[in-house]
Amino acid sequence: MTTDNLPATTGPFAKPASQATAIEQASRVAEVQARVTVAQACPRNMDRAQMLMREVCATPALAKRAFFSYPKGDATTVEGPSIKLAEELARVFGNIDYGLTELRRDDEAGESEMMAFAWDIEANTRTTRTFIVKHAIDTRRGRKQITELRDITANNNNFGGRAVRECIYKVLPSWFREEAERLCRETLASNATPENIAAMISAYSKASVTLDQLEAKVGRTRAKWTPQDYAQLTTLYQSLVNREITRDEAFPPEGTDDTMAALEAQATQTEEPQGRLVPEGVLPIDPGAS
C-alpha cells in the first residue's frame, strides 16, 4: 500500500505548479501508462490466483489476523475481514494497486482530508473513498484532541487503513473474498488444539484477562469450548492487539453472579464477541504457534 502526502495542485484557485512538480506529475503519468501496459501484457491466471489464495488461507499466521471485531452501540458487534486479509488477497490476485493519500491537513480545524483507493489495473476498475478524519481519539472520559504530528499521522493511517480495506474488497470478486473468509475460519477452527488453547489463555492473562472472563465471553467452561469458540477468542485477541477495541469494552468488570453454574446452564449458547486496546506495556503475544 502506498501513502502519499501531496499538496493540492488542481482546481480554479490552485497555484501554478513548479517545474519540479510538473516533472513529477509527468513521471507519474508515464509510470501509470507503463503499469497498464504490463498488466495487459501479463494478465492474471485465475486458476493460479485461486490456488495461491487457498494456500495462504490455510496458514494459521494469516488466519489469526484475517478478521476484526469491535462493539458498536450497546448491543451490536461489528465483525468482518481485516486489512491484513485484504492486502494478502490483493497480492495473490495480482495486478491490483491500492493506497492512501493525505489530501489536506488543517491543524486549526483539527482535521485531515484523506483519500483511499484500489485499482484493478488489468480490468481498469477503480474505486476511491474521500473522507475527513478528526484529530481526536475517543477515550473512556470522552473525546480527546491530539496535536502531536506522530499521533495525528498514526490516527489518519488507522482510519485510512479501514477505507483502503473496503476499496480492495470492492475491486475483488465477491466469490474470491467469500471463499477466503471461509477457509480462514476453517483454519482457525482446525487449530483449536489443547496446546494452542493454553497459549491463547496465557496470552490473554498477560493482558490482564482471566480465564473466568474468557469463559463468560463464550458462555461455557473451558472444558466445553468448541473450535468455533477458539476462533472467536482468537479474532477478539487480534482486535485487542490492533487497538480496535479496549480490554474493558471486550471484557466488562466481572460481576458476583457470574458463577460456574450459570455458565453450565448456558453451555449450548454462543455470544457474539464484543469489545478496543491492549493495556500500555503489554506486548502482543501470538496465541497458538502451530
C-alpha positions as CSV (number, residue, x, y, z in Angstrom):
1,M,0.0,0.0,0.0
2,T,1.3,3.4,-0.9
3,T,0.9,6.5,1.2
4,D,1.3,10.0,-0.2
5,N,1.3,13.5,1.3
6,L,0.9,15.8,-1.6
7,P,-0.3,19.4,-1.9
8,A,-3.4,20.1,-4.0
9,T,-2.4,21.3,-7.4
10,T,-5.7,21.2,-9.2
11,G,-8.8,23.4,-9.1
12,P,-9.6,27.0,-10.2
13,F,-7.7,28.5,-7.3
14,A,-4.6,26.3,-7.4
15,K,-1.3,27.9,-7.8
16,P,0.7,27.2,-10.9
17,A,2.8,24.0,-10.5
18,S,6.5,24.5,-10.2
19,Q,8.8,22.9,-12.8
20,A,9.7,20.2,-10.3
21,T,6.1,19.4,-9.6
22,A,5.3,19.3,-13.4
23,I,8.2,16.9,-13.9
24,E,6.9,14.7,-11.0
25,Q,3.4,14.7,-12.5
26,A,4.7,13.7,-15.9
27,S,6.7,11.0,-14.4
28,R,3.7,9.6,-12.6
29,V,1.6,9.6,-15.8
30,A,4.3,7.7,-17.6
31,E,4.5,5.2,-14.7
32,V,0.8,4.6,-14.8
33,Q,0.8,4.1,-18.5
34,A,3.7,1.6,-18.1
35,R,1.8,-0.3,-15.4
36,V,-1.3,-0.6,-17.6
37,T,0.8,-1.9,-20.5
38,V,2.5,-4.5,-18.3
39,A,-0.8,-5.6,-16.7
40,Q,-2.5,-6.1,-20.1
41,A,0.6,-7.9,-21.5
42,C,0.7,-10.2,-18.4
43,P,-2.9,-10.9,-17.4
44,R,-3.6,-12.8,-14.2
45,N,-4.1,-16.5,-14.2
46,M,-7.3,-17.1,-12.3
47,D,-6.6,-20.7,-11.6
48,R,-3.2,-19.8,-10.1
49,A,-4.7,-16.9,-8.1
50,Q,-7.3,-19.2,-6.6
51,M,-4.6,-21.8,-5.8
52,L,-2.5,-19.2,-4.1
53,M,-5.4,-17.9,-2.1
54,R,-6.2,-21.3,-0.8
55,E,-2.6,-21.9,0.2
56,V,-2.3,-18.6,2.2
57,C,-5.7,-19.0,3.8
58,A,-4.6,-22.5,5.1
59,T,-1.7,-20.9,7.1
60,P,-2.6,-20.1,10.8
61,A,-0.4,-17.0,10.7
62,L,-2.8,-15.3,8.2
63,A,-6.0,-16.9,9.6
64,K,-5.4,-15.4,13.0
65,R,-5.2,-12.0,11.5
66,A,-7.9,-12.3,8.9
67,F,-10.8,-10.9,10.9
68,F,-11.7,-8.0,13.2
69,S,-14.3,-7.5,15.9
70,Y,-15.4,-4.4,17.8
71,P,-18.6,-3.1,19.5
72,K,-21.0,-0.5,18.0
73,G,-23.6,0.8,20.4
74,D,-24.9,-1.1,23.4
75,A,-25.6,-4.5,21.9
76,T,-24.2,-4.6,18.4
77,T,-20.9,-6.1,17.4
78,V,-19.2,-5.4,14.0
79,E,-17.2,-8.2,12.5
80,G,-15.5,-8.7,9.2
81,P,-12.4,-9.5,7.2
82,S,-9.4,-7.4,8.1
83,I,-7.0,-5.2,6.2
84,K,-4.3,-7.9,6.5
85,L,-6.5,-10.3,4.6
86,A,-7.4,-7.7,2.0
87,E,-3.7,-7.0,1.3
88,E,-2.9,-10.6,1.0
89,L,-5.8,-11.3,-1.3
90,A,-4.8,-8.3,-3.5
91,R,-1.3,-9.7,-3.7
92,V,-2.2,-13.2,-4.8
93,F,-5.0,-11.9,-7.2
94,G,-2.4,-9.8,-9.0
95,N,-2.4,-6.5,-11.0
96,I,-4.1,-4.6,-8.2
97,D,-2.8,-1.3,-6.9
98,Y,-4.1,0.4,-3.7
99,G,-3.1,3.1,-1.3
100,L,-3.9,6.0,0.9
101,T,-3.3,9.7,0.2
102,E,-3.5,12.7,2.6
103,L,-5.1,15.4,0.5
104,R,-5.2,18.2,3.1
105,R,-4.3,18.7,6.8
106,D,-5.9,21.6,8.7
107,D,-4.4,22.0,12.2
108,E,-6.6,24.9,13.0
109,A,-9.8,22.9,12.3
110,G,-8.2,19.8,13.7
111,E,-8.9,17.5,10.8
112,S,-7.3,15.9,7.7
113,E,-8.9,15.1,4.4
114,M,-7.9,11.6,3.2
115,M,-8.4,9.5,0.0
116,A,-8.2,5.7,-0.2
117,F,-8.2,3.9,-3.5
118,A,-7.9,0.5,-5.1
119,W,-7.4,-0.1,-8.8
120,D,-7.6,-3.3,-10.8
121,I,-5.1,-2.3,-13.4
122,E,-5.8,-5.1,-15.8
123,A,-9.6,-4.6,-15.8
124,N,-9.3,-0.8,-15.4
125,T,-11.7,-0.9,-12.4
126,R,-11.0,1.7,-9.8
127,T,-12.8,2.7,-6.5
128,T,-12.0,5.6,-4.2
129,R,-13.2,6.9,-0.9
130,T,-12.6,10.5,0.3
131,F,-13.3,11.3,3.9
132,I,-12.4,13.6,6.8
133,V,-10.5,12.3,9.9
134,K,-10.8,14.4,13.0
135,H,-7.5,14.9,15.0
136,A,-9.0,13.2,18.1
137,I,-9.4,9.9,19.7
138,D,-12.3,8.5,21.8
139,T,-11.4,7.6,25.4
140,R,-13.5,6.4,28.4
141,R,-13.6,10.0,29.5
142,G,-14.8,11.4,26.2
143,R,-13.1,12.6,23.0
144,K,-9.5,13.8,23.4
145,Q,-7.8,16.1,20.8
146,I,-4.4,15.1,19.6
147,T,-1.7,17.6,18.4
148,E,1.5,15.6,18.1
149,L,2.4,15.0,14.5
150,R,3.2,11.4,15.1
151,D,-0.2,10.8,16.8
152,I,-2.1,12.6,14.0
153,T,-0.3,10.5,11.3
154,A,-1.0,7.3,13.2
155,N,-4.6,8.2,13.7
156,N,-5.0,9.1,10.0
157,N,-3.4,5.8,8.9
158,N,-5.6,3.9,11.3
159,F,-8.8,5.3,9.8
160,G,-7.3,5.2,6.3
161,G,-6.5,1.5,6.6
162,R,-10.2,0.7,7.1
163,A,-11.1,2.7,4.0
164,V,-8.4,1.0,1.9
165,R,-9.7,-2.4,3.1
166,E,-13.2,-1.5,1.8
167,C,-11.8,-0.3,-1.5
168,I,-9.8,-3.5,-2.1
169,Y,-12.8,-5.7,-1.4
170,K,-14.9,-3.7,-3.9
171,V,-12.5,-4.5,-6.8
172,L,-12.0,-8.1,-5.8
173,P,-14.6,-10.7,-7.0
174,S,-17.1,-11.4,-4.2
175,W,-16.7,-15.2,-4.5
176,F,-12.9,-14.8,-4.1
177,R,-13.3,-13.0,-0.9
178,E,-16.0,-15.3,0.4
179,E,-14.0,-18.4,-0.2
180,A,-11.0,-16.9,1.5
181,E,-13.1,-16.0,4.6
182,R,-14.5,-19.5,4.8
183,L,-11.1,-21.1,4.5
184,C,-9.6,-18.8,7.1
185,R,-12.3,-19.7,9.6
186,E,-11.8,-23.4,8.9
187,T,-8.1,-22.9,9.5
188,L,-8.7,-21.2,12.8
189,A,-11.1,-23.9,13.9
190,S,-8.7,-26.7,12.9
191,N,-6.0,-25.2,15.1
192,A,-8.1,-25.5,18.3
193,T,-5.6,-27.9,19.9
194,P,-5.1,-28.1,23.7
195,E,-1.6,-26.5,23.2
196,N,-3.0,-23.6,21.2
197,I,-5.9,-23.0,23.6
198,A,-3.4,-22.9,26.5
199,A,-1.2,-20.5,24.6
200,M,-4.2,-18.3,23.9
201,I,-5.3,-18.2,27.6
202,S,-1.7,-17.4,28.6
203,A,-1.6,-14.5,26.1
204,Y,-4.9,-13.1,27.4
205,S,-3.6,-13.4,31.0
206,K,-0.6,-11.2,30.1
207,A,-3.2,-8.6,29.1
208,S,-4.9,-9.0,32.5
209,V,-7.8,-11.0,31.1
210,T,-8.7,-14.0,33.3
211,L,-10.0,-17.5,32.3
212,D,-13.3,-16.7,34.1
213,Q,-13.7,-13.7,31.8
214,L,-13.0,-15.8,28.7
215,E,-15.5,-18.5,29.8
216,A,-18.1,-15.8,30.4
217,K,-17.4,-14.3,27.0
218,V,-18.2,-17.6,25.1
219,G,-20.8,-18.8,27.6
220,R,-19.3,-22.1,28.5
221,T,-16.4,-23.5,30.6
222,R,-13.0,-24.2,29.0
223,A,-13.7,-28.0,29.0
224,K,-16.6,-27.4,26.7
225,W,-15.0,-24.9,24.3
226,T,-15.6,-25.7,20.6
227,P,-13.3,-24.9,17.7
228,Q,-15.6,-22.0,16.9
229,D,-15.1,-20.6,20.4
230,Y,-11.3,-20.8,19.9
231,A,-11.7,-19.0,16.6
232,Q,-13.9,-16.3,18.2
233,L,-11.5,-15.6,21.0
234,T,-8.5,-15.6,18.6
235,T,-10.3,-12.9,16.5
236,L,-11.1,-10.9,19.6
237,Y,-7.5,-11.1,20.8
238,Q,-6.2,-9.7,17.4
239,S,-8.6,-6.8,17.7
240,L,-7.2,-6.0,21.1
241,V,-3.6,-6.2,19.8
242,N,-4.6,-4.0,16.8
243,R,-6.1,-1.5,19.2
244,E,-9.5,-1.7,17.6
245,I,-11.2,-2.3,20.9
246,T,-10.3,-1.8,24.6
247,R,-10.0,-4.5,27.2
248,D,-12.8,-3.0,29.2
249,E,-15.1,-3.0,26.2
250,A,-14.3,-6.6,25.4
251,F,-14.4,-7.8,29.0
252,P,-16.6,-5.7,31.3
253,P,-15.7,-6.0,35.1
254,E,-16.7,-9.3,36.5
255,G,-20.0,-9.5,38.4
256,T,-20.6,-11.6,41.5
257,D,-23.4,-13.5,39.8
258,D,-21.2,-15.0,37.0
259,T,-21.0,-18.4,38.6
260,M,-19.9,-21.7,37.1
261,A,-23.5,-22.9,37.4
262,A,-24.7,-20.1,35.2
263,L,-22.0,-21.0,32.6
264,E,-23.1,-24.6,32.6
265,A,-26.7,-23.5,32.0
266,Q,-25.6,-21.5,29.0
267,A,-23.4,-24.3,27.6
268,T,-25.5,-24.5,24.4
269,Q,-25.5,-20.8,23.7
270,T,-22.9,-18.7,22.0
271,E,-22.3,-15.0,22.3
272,E,-21.0,-12.6,19.7
273,P,-17.5,-11.3,20.6
274,Q,-17.6,-7.8,21.8
275,G,-15.2,-5.4,22.5
276,R,-10.8,-1.9,21.9
277,L,-6.9,-1.7,23.5
278,V,-4.2,-3.8,24.9
279,P,-3.1,-2.1,28.1
280,E,0.1,0.0,27.8
281,G,3.2,-2.1,28.4
282,V,1.6,-5.4,27.3
283,L,3.4,-6.9,24.4
284,P,1.3,-8.6,21.7
285,I,1.6,-12.4,22.2
286,D,0.9,-14.7,19.3
287,P,-1.5,-17.3,20.7
288,G,-1.1,-20.7,19.1
289,A,2.1,-21.0,17.0
290,S,1.2,-24.1,15.1
